[in-house]
Amino acid sequence: MTQTQAAEQTRTRTFSWSDPSLHAAVIGSRPGLETLRAMIDGELPPPPIFSTIGVDRMEAAEGLITVLLTPREFHYNPLGSVHGGVISTVLDTAAGCSVHSLLPAGQGYTSLDLSVRFLRAVTVNSGTLRCTGTILSRTRRSALAEARLVDESGQLVAHATSSCLIFDVPTAR
């Protein structure tokens, strides 16, 4: 392929995001599920990562999070399938937010680790992906969550577990 042919095949993507400090300022000020629902309902803007990877939507219930993502070409790696980093990001989001959904006001969380298993390739032909995050175990200071990513036909394409540290959010003085 010549350089001219490659330029003719170039695609562009433009997106915008809101100031991430808006989220940081409210963490811990209200219960986690309430914060997530405010984001889903548009009271709070989505976090910038949602715009970066093109999340379609998120659903939240206590201890249960679903993230929907339609694979697109801009997710691809050089092999012609969705990059594992994109898949890992969706899995991490669902698992972590399932922990967040259980937190009372005054607490936050952070992921300590993420263990991912890729089971099958994901392409634009996979249809809308549904990633569901749930809690496996929770103590006062930590939680273990899992996330399952299925394609439009219901086939499991990836699975992850994540350990999260739960911490008290400092109050403003």
N, C-alpha and C positions, 0 to 999 in steps of 0.2 A: 504494500500500500504506500502510495506517495504521501508526502506531507500535505499536499493540497487535498487529497482524498480524506485524510484523517481530519483535517480542519472542517471539511464539509459535514462530517459525521459528529462533530462536537455538539454536545447538548449543554444547556445552561440551567441553573437552578438558583432562584432567589428566595430568600426567606428572611424573616425578621424575628426578634425576640424581645421580651421585656427585661428590665433591669433585674438581675437575680437577687439583688439585695432585698427586693420586696418579699421574697419567700423567707430569706434568712431572718428578716425582722419579725416575722410572725411565728417562727418555729418555737414551740413551747408555750405560746400565748393562749392556745386553745387546744382541745383534744385533737389527736392526729386524724381521726376519721373526719371530724368537722373541717379541718384544714384541707384534707384531700377533696372532700365534697365541694368546698368553696372553689378549689381549683377547677374541678370538673364543671361546676355551674357557671364559671366565668367571673366569679367575684374576685378571685386571684388569677393572675395570668399563669399559663402553664410554664414549667421550668424550661430554660433554654434548650436543654437536651431534647425535649419533645420536638421542637422546631428543627433542630439539627438532624435528627434521624427521621422525622416525619411521622410521629405517632398519630394514628387516626383518632383514637379516643381511649379513655380509661374509665373503668367502672369500679366503684369501691363499696364494700360492705365491711363489717367488723371482721377482721382477720382474713378477708378474701378480696384480692385485687385482680382485675382483668385488664390487660393492656392489649389493644388491637393495633396491628401494623400491617399495611399492605406493602409487600416487597416491591421495590422499584429498581431501575437500573443503577441509580446513584448509590445503592447499597452494595453493589457488586465488588468482588475482589477480581484479580486478574484471571482467575479460573472460570469466571462466568457464573458465579453463584453468590448469594448474599454473604458478606464478610462475617466471620465469626465474632468480630468485635461488636457488630450491630446486634447480632443474636444475643450475645452476652449482656449487652446493655439493656435489652428488653427483659431478659431473665432477671438481672439484678434489680431493675425497677420494680417488677412485680413482687419479687421476694421481699425486698426492702420496704416497699410501701405496705405490704401485708403486716409487717411489724409496726410500721408507723400508724396504721389504722387502729391499733390496740392501745396506743400510748395516751395517757392522760395529759392534760395541760401541765406544763412544767417539765416535760421530758422530751428528749430527742433520741436519735439513734444514728449509728454509722455502721456500714458494712465492714466486717473484719476480714472476711474471705468470701470467695465465690468459686465453687467447684462446678464446672460445666461439662456436660457430655453432649456432643453433637452426634445425632443418630442418622440423619439423612440430609442431603443437600436441599437448600431452599433457593428458589428462583422466582421470577415474576409469575411463573405458571403455578406456583404453590397456592395462590389465592391469599386472601386475608389470613394473617396469622393471629392466633388467640393465645395469649400467655396468661396463665392463671397462677397467682402466688398465694400460698397458704402458710400458716404457722405449724411447725411440727412440735416445737417445745419452747416454753418461755419461763424464765426465772425473773427475779427482780432486776437483774443487771444484764441479762443476755437473752437472745432468742435465736432459734434455729428455724429457718424458713426454707421452703422449696418453691420452685417455679417449673411449670410444665408448658412447653410451647408446642402447639399443634397447628397443622396447616388447615386449609379450608375443608379438606375431606376428613379431618379428625385424626390424621396420622401424627403420632408424636415425632417431632423433628429434633427437639433438644430438651434437656432437663438440667436443672441446677439446684444446688443447696447453698445456702448462705448463712453464716454466723454473723449476728449483729450485736453490737455493744449498745446497751441502753444507758443513757446518762441524763442527769438533771441539767436543765438549761439555766444558765445564770440569769437572774432577773435584773432588769434595768434599774439603776439607782437614780 
